Amino acid sequence: MASTTFSGPVTSTNGFIGDVTGSVTGAVYVADFIKMTAIATSALPAAAAANAGQVRLINDNGAGDDEYCLVISTGSAWVTAVGAALS
């Protein structure tokens, strides 16, 4: 697959597919910040094999609280970044 270099910000309206990689000694890195759009738990898609490994930011911590939480799809459930089940 071809490689493309951009000098400015890149915007996607439908996400990105692939690995975030860098060229510094082959390490995987992000040179700046990742900005995620927070959604409510009720807006999460159903966990499925197709979204296994996806990371989302929710703004209600799964319990209706006004707290942010990273969640990851296992392919069969959404779990918090520390591995707890999402309530």
N, CA, C and O atoms as a Maestro MAE file, in Angstrom:
{
 s_m_m2io_version
 :::
 2.0.0
}

f_m_ct {
 s_m_title
 :::
 protein
 m_atom[348] {
  # First column is atom index #
  i_m_mmod_type
  r_m_x_coord
  r_m_y_coord
  r_m_z_coord
  i_m_residue_number
  s_m_chain_name
  s_m_pdb_residue_name
  s_m_pdb_atom_name
  i_m_atomic_number
  :::
  1 25 0.847 -1.171 0.000 1 A "MET " " N  " 7
  2 3 0.000 0.000 0.000 1 A "MET " " CA " 6
  3 2 0.895 1.237 0.000 1 A "MET " " C  " 6
  4 15 1.935 1.253 0.658 1 A "MET " " O  " 8
  5 25 0.505 2.239 -0.713 2 A "ALA " " N  " 7
  6 3 1.275 3.471 -0.816 2 A "ALA " " CA " 6
  7 2 1.224 4.256 0.488 2 A "ALA " " C  " 6
  8 15 0.287 4.118 1.274 2 A "ALA " " O  " 8
  9 25 2.222 5.063 0.700 3 A "SER " " N  " 7
  10 3 2.296 5.925 1.877 3 A "SER " " CA " 6
  11 2 2.094 7.369 1.438 3 A "SER " " C  " 6
  12 15 2.626 7.797 0.414 3 A "SER " " O  " 8
  13 25 1.328 8.107 2.213 4 A "THR " " N  " 7
  14 3 1.064 9.508 1.899 4 A "THR " " CA " 6
  15 2 1.442 10.365 3.094 4 A "THR " " C  " 6
  16 15 1.139 10.008 4.232 4 A "THR " " O  " 8
  17 25 2.096 11.488 2.852 5 A "THR " " N  " 7
  18 3 2.499 12.399 3.919 5 A "THR " " CA " 6
  19 2 1.689 13.675 3.829 5 A "THR " " C  " 6
  20 15 1.533 14.242 2.748 5 A "THR " " O  " 8
  21 25 1.172 14.129 4.958 6 A "PHE " " N  " 7
  22 3 0.408 15.364 5.033 6 A "PHE " " CA " 6
  23 2 1.140 16.351 5.912 6 A "PHE " " C  " 6
  24 15 1.768 15.961 6.897 6 A "PHE " " O  " 8
  25 25 1.066 17.626 5.569 7 A "SER " " N  " 7
  26 3 1.733 18.645 6.382 7 A "SER " " CA " 6
  27 2 0.755 19.395 7.280 7 A "SER " " C  " 6
  28 15 1.178 20.192 8.117 7 A "SER " " O  " 8
  29 25 -0.516 19.159 7.125 8 A "GLY " " N  " 7
  30 3 -1.507 19.867 7.935 8 A "GLY " " CA " 6
  31 2 -2.435 18.890 8.615 8 A "GLY " " C  " 6
  32 15 -2.231 17.679 8.532 8 A "GLY " " O  " 8
  33 25 -3.449 19.394 9.286 9 A "PRO " " N  " 7
  34 3 -4.388 18.490 9.953 9 A "PRO " " CA " 6
  35 2 -5.203 17.696 8.938 9 A "PRO " " C  " 6
  36 15 -5.471 18.164 7.831 9 A "PRO " " O  " 8
  37 25 -5.587 16.501 9.332 10 A "VAL " " N  " 7
  38 3 -6.407 15.632 8.495 10 A "VAL " " CA " 6
  39 2 -7.722 15.419 9.216 10 A "VAL " " C  " 6
  40 15 -7.729 15.101 10.405 10 A "VAL " " O  " 8
  41 25 -8.832 15.589 8.523 11 A "THR " " N  " 7
  42 3 -10.149 15.408 9.105 11 A "THR " " CA " 6
  43 2 -10.864 14.279 8.388 11 A "THR " " C  " 6
  44 15 -10.826 14.183 7.161 11 A "THR " " O  " 8
  45 25 -11.514 13.431 9.159 12 A "SER " " N  " 7
  46 3 -12.310 12.353 8.587 12 A "SER " " CA " 6
  47 2 -13.705 12.424 9.180 12 A "SER " " C  " 6
  48 15 -13.861 12.630 10.383 12 A "SER " " O  " 8
  49 25 -14.703 12.258 8.357 13 A "THR " " N  " 7
  50 3 -16.071 12.246 8.864 13 A "THR " " CA " 6
  51 2 -16.534 10.831 9.182 13 A "THR " " C  " 6
  52 15 -17.646 10.635 9.672 13 A "THR " " O  " 8
  53 25 -15.679 9.839 8.902 14 A "ASN " " N  " 7
  54 3 -16.084 8.454 9.129 14 A "ASN " " CA " 6
  55 2 -14.958 7.606 9.707 14 A "ASN " " C  " 6
  56 15 -14.915 6.398 9.471 14 A "ASN " " O  " 8
  57 25 -14.037 8.222 10.465 15 A "GLY " " N  " 7
  58 3 -12.976 7.463 11.113 15 A "GLY " " CA " 6
  59 2 -11.828 7.109 10.194 15 A "GLY " " C  " 6
  60 15 -11.844 7.432 9.006 15 A "GLY " " O  " 8
  61 25 -10.829 6.442 10.753 16 A "PHE " " N  " 7
  62 3 -9.659 5.990 10.017 16 A "PHE " " CA " 6
  63 2 -9.476 4.508 10.272 16 A "PHE " " C  " 6
  64 15 -9.812 4.014 11.348 16 A "PHE " " O  " 8
  65 25 -8.956 3.808 9.305 17 A "ILE " " N  " 7
  66 3 -8.699 2.388 9.444 17 A "ILE " " CA " 6
  67 2 -7.209 2.166 9.259 17 A "ILE " " C  " 6
  68 15 -6.615 2.689 8.316 17 A "ILE " " O  " 8
  69 25 -6.608 1.404 10.142 18 A "GLY " " N  " 7
  70 3 -5.190 1.093 10.032 18 A "GLY " " CA " 6
  71 2 -4.471 1.382 11.333 18 A "GLY " " C  " 6
  72 15 -5.086 1.781 12.322 18 A "GLY " " O  " 8
  73 25 -3.187 1.181 11.325 19 A "ASP " " N  " 7
  74 3 -2.365 1.375 12.510 19 A "ASP " " CA " 6
  75 2 -1.791 2.781 12.547 19 A "ASP " " C  " 6
  76 15 -1.543 3.387 11.504 19 A "ASP " " O  " 8
  77 25 -1.579 3.296 13.752 20 A "VAL " " N  " 7
  78 3 -0.870 4.554 13.935 20 A "VAL " " CA " 6
  79 2 0.587 4.164 14.138 20 A "VAL " " C  " 6
  80 15 0.938 3.572 15.158 20 A "VAL " " O  " 8
  81 25 1.435 4.495 13.168 21 A "THR " " N  " 7
  82 3 2.830 4.085 13.252 21 A "THR " " CA " 6
  83 2 3.750 5.259 12.996 21 A "THR " " C  " 6
  84 15 3.343 6.276 12.435 21 A "THR " " O  " 8
  85 25 4.964 5.110 13.402 22 A "GLY " " N  " 7
  86 3 5.956 6.147 13.184 22 A "GLY " " CA " 6
  87 2 7.239 5.546 12.663 22 A "GLY " " C  " 6
  88 15 7.379 4.327 12.573 22 A "GLY " " O  " 8
  89 25 8.164 6.402 12.325 23 A "SER " " N  " 7
  90 3 9.402 5.923 11.725 23 A "SER " " CA " 6
  91 2 10.591 6.026 12.672 23 A "SER " " C  " 6
  92 15 11.710 5.687 12.289 23 A "SER " " O  " 8
  93 25 10.372 6.482 13.885 24 A "VAL " " N  " 7
  94 3 11.478 6.605 14.830 24 A "VAL " " CA " 6
  95 2 11.757 5.232 15.423 24 A "VAL " " C  " 6
  96 15 10.990 4.758 16.261 24 A "VAL " " O  " 8
  97 25 12.809 4.604 15.017 25 A "THR " " N  " 7
  98 3 13.221 3.256 15.437 25 A "THR " " CA " 6
  99 2 12.078 2.255 15.386 25 A "THR " " C  " 6
  100 15 12.044 1.320 16.185 25 A "THR " " O  " 8
  101 25 11.152 2.431 14.470 26 A "GLY " " N  " 7
  102 3 10.062 1.488 14.295 26 A "GLY " " CA " 6
  103 2 9.012 1.510 15.387 26 A "GLY " " C  " 6
  104 15 8.125 0.657 15.401 26 A "GLY " " O  " 8
  105 25 9.091 2.467 16.305 27 A "ALA " " N  " 7
  106 3 8.142 2.529 17.415 27 A "ALA " " CA " 6
  107 2 6.791 3.044 16.948 27 A "ALA " " C  " 6
  108 15 6.703 3.823 15.999 27 A "ALA " " O  " 8
  109 25 5.748 2.601 17.620 28 A "VAL " " N  " 7
  110 3 4.414 3.126 17.364 28 A "VAL " " CA " 6
  111 2 4.251 4.345 18.255 28 A "VAL " " C  " 6
  112 15 4.487 4.273 19.461 28 A "VAL " " O  " 8
  113 25 3.850 5.462 17.669 29 A "TYR " " N  " 7
  114 3 3.725 6.677 18.461 29 A "TYR " " CA " 6
  115 2 2.729 7.625 17.833 29 A "TYR " " C  " 6
  116 15 2.384 7.509 16.657 29 A "TYR " " O  " 8
  117 25 2.282 8.550 18.629 30 A "VAL " " N  " 7
  118 3 1.472 9.667 18.157 30 A "VAL " " CA " 6
  119 2 2.256 10.911 18.535 30 A "VAL " " C  " 6
  120 15 2.556 11.123 19.710 30 A "VAL " " O  " 8
  121 25 2.589 11.730 17.559 31 A "ALA " " N  " 7
  122 3 3.469 12.868 17.790 31 A "ALA " " CA " 6
  123 2 2.790 14.026 18.508 31 A "ALA " " C  " 6
  124 15 3.472 14.897 19.047 31 A "ALA " " O  " 8
  125 25 1.464 14.051 18.525 32 A "ASP " " N  " 7
  126 3 0.757 15.160 19.141 32 A "ASP " " CA " 6
  127 2 -0.389 14.575 19.960 32 A "ASP " " C  " 6
  128 15 -0.192 13.594 20.677 32 A "ASP " " O  " 8
  129 25 -1.544 15.139 19.868 33 A "PHE " " N  " 7
  130 3 -2.690 14.691 20.641 33 A "PHE " " CA " 6
  131 2 -3.714 14.011 19.749 33 A "PHE " " C  " 6
  132 15 -3.809 14.296 18.555 33 A "PHE " " O  " 8
  133 25 -4.471 13.117 20.342 34 A "ILE " " N  " 7
  134 3 -5.610 12.521 19.664 34 A "ILE " " CA " 6
  135 2 -6.847 13.166 20.257 34 A "ILE " " C  " 6
  136 15 -7.037 13.147 21.473 34 A "ILE " " O  " 8
  137 25 -7.679 13.729 19.418 35 A "LYS " " N  " 7
  138 3 -8.917 14.357 19.887 35 A "LYS " " CA " 6
  139 2 -10.071 13.454 19.515 35 A "LYS " " C  " 6
  140 15 -10.256 13.116 18.346 35 A "LYS " " O  " 8
  141 25 -10.845 13.064 20.512 36 A "MET " " N  " 7
  142 3 -11.975 12.176 20.291 36 A "MET " " CA " 6
  143 2 -13.259 12.925 20.608 36 A "MET " " C  " 6
  144 15 -13.290 13.770 21.503 36 A "MET " " O  " 8
  145 25 -14.305 12.617 19.880 37 A "THR " " N  " 7
  146 3 -15.616 13.192 20.156 37 A "THR " " CA " 6
  147 2 -16.322 12.296 21.166 37 A "THR " " C  " 6
  148 15 -16.486 11.100 20.926 37 A "THR " " O  " 8
  149 25 -16.738 12.859 22.284 38 A "ALA " " N  " 7
  150 3 -17.412 12.093 23.322 38 A "ALA " " CA " 6
  151 2 -18.867 11.855 22.935 38 A "ALA " " C  " 6
  152 15 -19.529 12.736 22.386 38 A "ALA " " O  " 8
  153 25 -19.357 10.643 23.231 39 A "ILE " " N  " 7
  154 3 -20.750 10.293 22.985 39 A "ILE " " CA " 6
  155 2 -21.325 9.662 24.245 39 A "ILE " " C  " 6
  156 15 -20.578 9.244 25.129 39 A "ILE " " O  " 8
  157 25 -22.634 9.595 24.326 40 A "ALA " " N  " 7
  158 3 -23.288 8.916 25.442 40 A "ALA " " CA " 6
  159 2 -23.205 7.409 25.241 40 A "ALA " " C  " 6
  160 15 -23.117 6.928 24.111 40 A "ALA " " O  " 8
  161 25 -23.234 6.677 26.332 41 A "THR " " N  " 7
  162 3 -23.209 5.217 26.258 41 A "THR " " CA " 6
  163 2 -24.319 4.700 25.347 41 A "THR " " C  " 6
  164 15 -24.117 3.743 24.600 41 A "THR " " O  " 8
  165 25 -25.471 5.322 25.408 42 A "SER " " N  " 7
  166 3 -26.599 4.878 24.585 42 A "SER " " CA " 6
  167 2 -26.328 5.027 23.092 42 A "SER " " C  " 6
  168 15 -27.017 4.407 22.282 42 A "SER " " O  " 8
  169 25 -25.337 5.836 22.708 43 A "ALA " " N  " 7
  170 3 -25.004 6.042 21.298 43 A "ALA " " CA " 6
  171 2 -23.940 5.068 20.789 43 A "ALA " " C  " 6
  172 15 -23.616 5.075 19.602 43 A "ALA " " O  " 8
  173 25 -23.388 4.221 21.687 44 A "LEU " " N  " 7
  174 3 -22.401 3.236 21.251 44 A "LEU " " CA " 6
  175 2 -23.067 2.219 20.329 44 A "LEU " " C  " 6
  176 15 -24.200 1.806 20.576 44 A "LEU " " O  " 8
  177 25 -22.375 1.818 19.274 45 A "PRO " " N  " 7
  178 3 -22.930 0.737 18.459 45 A "PRO " " CA " 6
  179 2 -22.857 -0.567 19.251 45 A "PRO " " C  " 6
  180 15 -22.079 -0.667 20.200 45 A "PRO " " O  " 8
  181 25 -23.637 -1.545 18.885 46 A "ALA " " N  " 7
  182 3 -23.555 -2.845 19.544 46 A "ALA " " CA " 6
  183 2 -22.150 -3.405 19.351 46 A "ALA " " C  " 6
  184 15 -21.581 -3.306 18.264 46 A "ALA " " O  " 8
  185 25 -21.597 -3.989 20.401 47 A "ALA " " N  " 7
  186 3 -20.286 -4.617 20.281 47 A "ALA " " CA " 6
  187 2 -20.407 -5.800 19.325 47 A "ALA " " C  " 6
  188 15 -21.323 -6.614 19.443 47 A "ALA " " O  " 8
  189 25 -19.482 -5.887 18.384 48 A "ALA " " N  " 7
  190 3 -19.522 -6.946 17.377 48 A "ALA " " CA " 6
  191 2 -18.106 -7.193 16.872 48 A "ALA " " C  " 6
  192 15 -17.212 -6.371 17.076 48 A "ALA " " O  " 8
  193 25 -17.913 -8.317 16.221 49 A "ALA " " N  " 7
  194 3 -16.589 -8.651 15.691 49 A "ALA " " CA " 6
  195 2 -16.057 -7.543 14.791 49 A "ALA " " C  " 6
  196 15 -14.851 -7.296 14.759 49 A "ALA " " O  " 8
  197 25 -16.937 -6.880 14.068 50 A "ALA " " N  " 7
  198 3 -16.522 -5.832 13.137 50 A "ALA " " CA " 6
  199 2 -15.921 -4.619 13.843 50 A "ALA " " C  " 6
  200 15 -15.128 -3.895 13.241 50 A "ALA " " O  " 8
  201 25 -16.280 -4.377 15.115 51 A "ASN " " N  " 7
  202 3 -15.701 -3.225 15.807 51 A "ASN " " CA " 6
  203 2 -14.786 -3.632 16.960 51 A "ASN " " C  " 6
  204 15 -14.450 -2.799 17.802 51 A "ASN " " O  " 8
  205 25 -14.386 -4.885 17.007 52 A "ALA " " N  " 7
  206 3 -13.444 -5.336 18.037 52 A "ALA " " CA " 6
  207 2 -12.170 -4.499 17.969 52 A "ALA " " C  " 6
  208 15 -11.597 -4.316 16.896 52 A "ALA " " O  " 8
  209 25 -11.737 -4.000 19.105 53 A "GLY " " N  " 7
  210 3 -10.532 -3.175 19.173 53 A "GLY " " CA " 6
  211 2 -10.783 -1.693 19.035 53 A "GLY " " C  " 6
  212 15 -9.873 -0.899 19.275 53 A "GLY " " O  " 8
  213 25 -11.983 -1.287 18.656 54 A "GLN " " N  " 7
  214 3 -12.280 0.140 18.565 54 A "GLN " " CA " 6
  215 2 -12.272 0.765 19.958 54 A "GLN " " C  " 6
  216 15 -12.697 0.147 20.934 54 A "GLN " " O  " 8
  217 25 -11.786 1.983 20.028 55 A "VAL " " N  " 7
  218 3 -11.776 2.747 21.268 55 A "VAL " " CA " 6
  219 2 -12.710 3.926 21.083 55 A "VAL " " C  " 6
  220 15 -12.636 4.624 20.072 55 A "VAL " " O  " 8
  221 25 -13.583 4.154 22.044 56 A "ARG " " N  " 7
  222 3 -14.527 5.275 22.007 56 A "ARG " " CA " 6
  223 2 -14.425 6.034 23.315 56 A "ARG " " C  " 6
  224 15 -13.987 5.496 24.332 56 A "ARG " " O  " 8
  225 25 -14.834 7.287 23.274 57 A "LEU " " N  " 7
  226 3 -14.888 8.128 24.470 57 A "LEU " " CA " 6
  227 2 -16.348 8.374 24.788 57 A "LEU " " C  " 6
  228 15 -17.085 8.916 23.964 57 A "LEU " " O  " 8
  229 25 -16.772 7.975 25.988 58 A "ILE " " N  " 7
  230 3 -18.147 8.236 26.391 58 A "ILE " " CA " 6
  231 2 -18.148 9.331 27.444 58 A "ILE " " C  " 6
  232 15 -17.169 9.504 28.171 58 A "ILE " " O  " 8
  233 25 -19.256 10.077 27.526 59 A "ASN " " N  " 7
  234 3 -19.301 11.221 28.441 59 A "ASN " " CA " 6
  235 2 -20.212 11.011 29.636 59 A "ASN " " C  " 6
  236 15 -20.491 11.954 30.378 59 A "ASN " " O  " 8
  237 25 -20.682 9.778 29.831 60 A "ASP " " N  " 7
  238 3 -21.547 9.536 30.987 60 A "ASP " " CA " 6
  239 2 -21.070 8.357 31.830 60 A "ASP " " C  " 6
  240 15 -21.797 7.885 32.704 60 A "ASP " " O  " 8
  241 25 -19.869 7.884 31.574 61 A "ASN " " N  " 7
  242 3 -19.228 6.822 32.338 61 A "ASN " " CA " 6
  243 2 -20.071 5.561 32.439 61 A "ASN " " C  " 6
  244 15 -19.877 4.754 33.348 61 A "ASN " " O  " 8
  245 25 -21.000 5.385 31.517 62 A "GLY " " N  " 7
  246 3 -21.797 4.177 31.488 62 A "GLY " " CA " 6
  247 2 -22.897 4.111 32.514 62 A "GLY " " C  " 6
  248 15 -23.714 3.191 32.488 62 A "GLY " " O  " 8
  249 25 -22.935 5.072 33.420 63 A "ALA " " N  " 7
  250 3 -23.927 5.026 34.499 63 A "ALA " " CA " 6
  251 2 -24.731 6.317 34.570 63 A "ALA " " C  " 6
  252 15 -25.394 6.576 35.574 63 A "ALA " " O  " 8
  253 25 -24.683 7.125 33.527 64 A "GLY " " N  " 7
  254 3 -25.422 8.380 33.530 64 A "GLY " " CA " 6
  255 2 -24.701 9.507 34.245 64 A "GLY " " C  " 6
  256 15 -25.220 10.620 34.334 64 A "GLY " " O  " 8
  257 25 -23.506 9.228 34.757 65 A "ASP " " N  " 7
  258 3 -22.727 10.264 35.437 65 A "ASP " " CA " 6
  259 2 -22.158 11.222 34.392 65 A "ASP " " C  " 6
  260 15 -22.037 10.874 33.218 65 A "ASP " " O  " 8
  261 25 -21.818 12.410 34.825 66 A "ASP " " N  " 7
  262 3 -21.218 13.397 33.933 66 A "ASP " " CA " 6
  263 2 -19.703 13.238 33.991 66 A "ASP " " C  " 6
  264 15 -18.987 14.168 34.363 66 A "ASP " " O  " 8
  265 25 -19.218 12.049 33.619 67 A "GLU " " N  " 7
  266 3 -17.791 11.752 33.660 67 A "GLU " " CA " 6
  267 2 -17.385 11.105 32.348 67 A "GLU " " C  " 6
  268 15 -18.174 10.395 31.724 67 A "GLU " " O  " 8
  269 25 -16.160 11.350 31.934 68 A "TYR " " N  " 7
  270 3 -15.638 10.786 30.699 68 A "TYR " " CA " 6
  271 2 -14.947 9.458 30.979 68 A "TYR " " C  " 6
  272 15 -14.370 9.255 32.047 68 A "TYR " " O  " 8
  273 25 -15.015 8.556 30.002 69 A "CYS " " N  " 7
  274 3 -14.420 7.240 30.159 69 A "CYS " " CA " 6
  275 2 -14.063 6.690 28.781 69 A "CYS " " C  " 6
  276 15 -14.856 6.797 27.845 69 A "CYS " " O  " 8
  277 25 -12.878 6.104 28.652 70 A "LEU " " N  " 7
  278 3 -12.522 5.400 27.425 70 A "LEU " " CA " 6
  279 2 -13.073 3.982 27.506 70 A "LEU " " C  " 6
  280 15 -12.936 3.318 28.533 70 A "LEU " " O  " 8
  281 25 -13.693 3.519 26.426 71 A "VAL " " N  " 7
  282 3 -14.195 2.153 26.361 71 A "VAL " " CA " 6
  283 2 -13.657 1.473 25.109 71 A "VAL " " C  " 6
  284 15 -13.384 2.125 24.101 71 A "VAL " " O  " 8
  285 25 -13.513 0.175 25.186 72 A "ILE " " N  " 7
  286 3 -12.940 -0.614 24.104 72 A "ILE " " CA " 6
  287 2 -13.883 -1.764 23.799 72 A "ILE " " C  " 6
  288 15 -14.397 -2.411 24.711 72 A "ILE " " O  " 8
  289 25 -14.109 -2.017 22.519 73 A "SER " " N  " 7
  290 3 -14.940 -3.152 22.127 73 A "SER " " CA " 6
  291 2 -14.091 -4.413 22.114 73 A "SER " " C  " 6
  292 15 -13.029 -4.447 21.492 73 A "SER " " O  " 8
  293 25 -14.564 -5.453 22.803 74 A "THR " " N  " 7
  294 3 -13.892 -6.760 22.773 74 A "THR " " CA " 6
  295 2 -14.421 -7.604 21.624 74 A "THR " " C  " 6
  296 15 -13.915 -8.694 21.359 74 A "THR " " O  " 8
  297 25 -15.436 -7.097 20.949 75 A "GLY " " N  " 7
  298 3 -16.101 -7.855 19.906 75 A "GLY " " CA " 6
  299 2 -17.398 -8.463 20.405 75 A "GLY " " C  " 6
  300 15 -18.269 -8.839 19.621 75 A "GLY " " O  " 8
  301 25 -17.512 -8.553 21.729 76 A "SER " " N  " 7
  302 3 -18.753 -9.080 22.308 76 A "SER " " CA " 6
  303 2 -19.299 -8.184 23.411 76 A "SER " " C  " 6
  304 15 -20.426 -8.380 23.866 76 A "SER " " O  " 8
  305 25 -18.507 -7.196 23.848 77 A "ALA " " N  " 7
  306 3 -18.941 -6.262 24.896 77 A "ALA " " CA " 6
  307 2 -18.067 -5.022 24.834 77 A "ALA " " C  " 6
  308 15 -16.957 -5.055 24.303 77 A "ALA " " O  " 8
  309 25 -18.578 -3.927 25.383 78 A "TRP " " N  " 7
  310 3 -17.772 -2.719 25.567 78 A "TRP " " CA " 6
  311 2 -17.254 -2.758 26.996 78 A "TRP " " C  " 6
  312 15 -18.033 -2.953 27.928 78 A "TRP " " O  " 8
  313 25 -15.952 -2.576 27.182 79 A "VAL " " N  " 7
  314 3 -15.353 -2.558 28.517 79 A "VAL " " CA " 6
  315 2 -14.585 -1.266 28.693 79 A "VAL " " C  " 6
  316 15 -14.153 -0.651 27.718 79 A "VAL " " O  " 8
  317 25 -14.416 -0.855 29.945 80 A "THR " " N  " 7
  318 3 -13.638 0.348 30.206 80 A "THR " " CA " 6
  319 2 -12.171 0.068 29.902 80 A "THR " " C  " 6
  320 15 -11.771 -1.088 29.760 80 A "THR " " O  " 8
  321 25 -11.383 1.110 29.803 81 A "ALA " " N  " 7
  322 3 -9.967 0.960 29.473 81 A "ALA " " CA " 6
  323 2 -9.206 0.161 30.527 81 A "ALA " " C  " 6
  324 15 -8.102 -0.311 30.255 81 A "ALA " " O  " 8
  325 25 -9.767 -0.001 31.717 82 A "VAL " " N  " 7
  326 3 -9.124 -0.814 32.747 82 A "VAL " " CA " 6
  327 2 -9.709 -2.234 32.782 82 A "VAL " " C  " 6
  328 15 -9.337 -3.035 33.639 82 A "VAL " " O  " 8
  329 25 -10.623 -2.546 31.853 83 A "GLY " " N  " 7
  330 3 -11.155 -3.885 31.713 83 A "GLY " " CA " 6
  331 2 -12.445 -4.175 32.443 83 A "GLY " " C  " 6
  332 15 -12.940 -5.301 32.388 83 A "GLY " " O  " 8
  333 25 -13.007 -3.185 33.132 84 A "ALA " " N  " 7
  334 3 -14.273 -3.409 33.836 84 A "ALA " " CA " 6
  335 2 -15.420 -3.412 32.847 84 A "ALA " " C  " 6
  336 15 -15.377 -2.728 31.825 84 A "ALA " " O  " 8
  337 25 -16.445 -4.186 33.158 85 A "ALA " " N  " 7
  338 3 -17.631 -4.223 32.297 85 A "ALA " " CA " 6
  339 2 -18.336 -2.881 32.325 85 A "ALA " " C  " 6
  340 15 -18.423 -2.246 33.376 85 A "ALA " " O  " 8
  341 25 -18.831 -2.450 31.198 86 A "LEU " " N  " 7
  342 3 -19.570 -1.201 31.100 86 A "LEU " " CA " 6
  343 2 -20.997 -1.435 31.590 86 A "LEU " " C  " 6
  344 15 -21.689 -2.328 31.101 86 A "LEU " " O  " 8
  345 25 -21.430 -0.626 32.558 87 A "SER " " N  " 7
  346 3 -22.767 -0.836 33.118 87 A "SER " " CA " 6
  347 2 -23.816 -0.089 32.324 87 A "SER " " C  " 6
  348 15 -25.001 -0.152 32.654 87 A "SER " " O  " 8
  :::
 }
 m_bond[347] {
  # First column is bond index #
  i_m_from
  i_m_to
  i_m_order
  :::
  1 1 2 1
  2 2 3 1
  3 3 4 2
  4 3 5 1
  5 5 6 1
  6 6 7 1
  7 7 8 2
  8 7 9 1
  9 9 10 1
  10 10 11 1
  11 11 12 2
  12 11 13 1
  13 13 14 1
  14 14 15 1
  15 15 16 2
  16 15 17 1
  17 17 18 1
  18 18 19 1
  19 19 20 2
  20 19 21 1
  21 21 22 1
  22 22 23 1
  23 23 24 2
  24 23 25 1
  25 25 26 1
  26 26 27 1
  27 27 28 2
  28 27 29 1
  29 29 30 1
  30 30 31 1
  31 31 32 2
  32 31 33 1
  33 33 34 1
  34 34 35 1
  35 35 36 2
  36 35 37 1
  37 37 38 1
  38 38 39 1
  39 39 40 2
  40 39 41 1
  41 41 42 1
  42 42 43 1
  43 43 44 2
  44 43 45 1
  45 45 46 1
  46 46 47 1
  47 47 48 2
  48 47 49 1
  49 49 50 1
  50 50 51 1
  51 51 52 2
  52 51 53 1
  53 53 54 1
  54 54 55 1
  55 55 56 2
  56 55 57 1
  57 57 58 1
  58 58 59 1
  59 59 60 2
  60 59 61 1
  61 61 62 1
  62 62 63 1
  63 63 64 2
  64 63 65 1
  65 65 66 1
  66 66 67 1
  67 67 68 2
  68 67 69 1
  69 69 70 1
  70 70 71 1
  71 71 72 2
  72 71 73 1
  73 73 74 1
  74 74 75 1
  75 75 76 2
  76 75 77 1
  77 77 78 1
  78 78 79 1
  79 79 80 2
  80 79 81 1
  81 81 82 1
  82 82 83 1
  83 83 84 2
  84 83 85 1
  85 85 86 1
  86 86 87 1
  87 87 88 2
  88 87 89 1
  89 89 90 1
  90 90 91 1
  91 91 92 2
  92 91 93 1
  93 93 94 1
  94 94 95 1
  95 95 96 2
  96 95 97 1
  97 97 98 1
  98 98 99 1
  99 99 100 2
  100 99 101 1
  101 101 102 1
  102 102 103 1
  103 103 104 2
  104 103 105 1
  105 105 106 1
  106 106 107 1
  107 107 108 2
  108 107 109 1
  109 109 110 1
  110 110 111 1
  111 111 112 2
  112 111 113 1
  113 113 114 1
  114 114 115 1
  115 115 116 2
  116 115 117 1
  117 117 118 1
  118 118 119 1
  119 119 120 2
  120 119 121 1
  121 121 122 1
  122 122 123 1
  123 123 124 2
  124 123 125 1
  125 125 126 1
  126 126 127 1
  127 127 128 2
  128 127 129 1
  129 129 130 1
  130 130 131 1
  131 131 132 2
  132 131 133 1
  133 133 134 1
  134 134 135 1
  135 135 136 2
  136 135 137 1
  137 137 138 1
  138 138 139 1
  139 139 140 2
  140 139 141 1
  141 141 142 1
  142 142 143 1
  143 143 144 2
  144 143 145 1
  145 145 146 1
  146 146 147 1
  147 147 148 2
  148 147 149 1
  149 149 150 1
  150 150 151 1
  151 151 152 2
  152 151 153 1
  153 153 154 1
  154 154 155 1
  155 155 156 2
  156 155 157 1
  157 157 158 1
  158 158 159 1
  159 159 160 2
  160 159 161 1
  161 161 162 1
  162 162 163 1
  163 163 164 2
  164 163 165 1
  165 165 166 1
  166 166 167 1
  167 167 168 2
  168 167 169 1
  169 169 170 1
  170 170 171 1
  171 171 172 2
  172 171 173 1
  173 173 174 1
  174 174 175 1
  175 175 176 2
  176 175 177 1
  177 177 178 1
  178 178 179 1
  179 179 180 2
  180 179 181 1
  181 181 182 1
  182 182 183 1
  183 183 184 2
  184 183 185 1
  185 185 186 1
  186 186 187 1
  187 187 188 2
  188 187 189 1
  189 189 190 1
  190 190 191 1
  191 191 192 2
  192 191 193 1
  193 193 194 1
  194 194 195 1
  195 195 196 2
  196 195 197 1
  197 197 198 1
  198 198 199 1
  199 199 200 2
  200 199 201 1
  201 201 202 1
  202 202 203 1
  203 203 204 2
  204 203 205 1
  205 205 206 1
  206 206 207 1
  207 207 208 2
  208 207 209 1
  209 209 210 1
  210 210 211 1
  211 211 212 2
  212 211 213 1
  213 213 214 1
  214 214 215 1
  215 215 216 2
  216 215 217 1
  217 217 218 1
  218 218 219 1
  219 219 220 2
  220 219 221 1
  221 221 222 1
  222 222 223 1
  223 223 224 2
  224 223 225 1
  225 225 226 1
  226 226 227 1
  227 227 228 2
  228 227 229 1
  229 229 230 1
  230 230 231 1
  231 231 232 2
  232 231 233 1
  233 233 234 1
  234 234 235 1
  235 235 236 2
  236 235 237 1
  237 237 238 1
  238 238 239 1
  239 239 240 2
  240 239 241 1
  241 241 242 1
  242 242 243 1
  243 243 244 2
  244 243 245 1
  245 245 246 1
  246 246 247 1
  247 247 248 2
  248 247 249 1
  249 249 250 1
  250 250 251 1
  251 251 252 2
  252 251 253 1
  253 253 254 1
  254 254 255 1
  255 255 256 2
  256 255 257 1
  257 257 258 1
  258 258 259 1
  259 259 260 2
  260 259 261 1
  261 261 262 1
  262 262 263 1
  263 263 264 2
  264 263 265 1
  265 265 266 1
  266 266 267 1
  267 267 268 2
  268 267 269 1
  269 269 270 1
  270 270 271 1
  271 271 272 2
  272 271 273 1
  273 273 274 1
  274 274 275 1
  275 275 276 2
  276 275 277 1
  277 277 278 1
  278 278 279 1
  279 279 280 2
  280 279 281 1
  281 281 282 1
  282 282 283 1
  283 283 284 2
  284 283 285 1
  285 285 286 1
  286 286 287 1
  287 287 288 2
  288 287 289 1
  289 289 290 1
  290 290 291 1
  291 291 292 2
  292 291 293 1
  293 293 294 1
  294 294 295 1
  295 295 296 2
  296 295 297 1
  297 297 298 1
  298 298 299 1
  299 299 300 2
  300 299 301 1
  301 301 302 1
  302 302 303 1
  303 303 304 2
  304 303 305 1
  305 305 306 1
  306 306 307 1
  307 307 308 2
  308 307 309 1
  309 309 310 1
  310 310 311 1
  311 311 312 2
  312 311 313 1
  313 313 314 1
  314 314 315 1
  315 315 316 2
  316 315 317 1
  317 317 318 1
  318 318 319 1
  319 319 320 2
  320 319 321 1
  321 321 322 1
  322 322 323 1
  323 323 324 2
  324 323 325 1
  325 325 326 1
  326 326 327 1
  327 327 328 2
  328 327 329 1
  329 329 330 1
  330 330 331 1
  331 331 332 2
  332 331 333 1
  333 333 334 1
  334 334 335 1
  335 335 336 2
  336 335 337 1
  337 337 338 1
  338 338 339 1
  339 339 340 2
  340 339 341 1
  341 341 342 1
  342 342 343 1
  343 343 344 2
  344 343 345 1
  345 345 346 1
  346 346 347 1
  347 347 348 2
  :::
 }
}
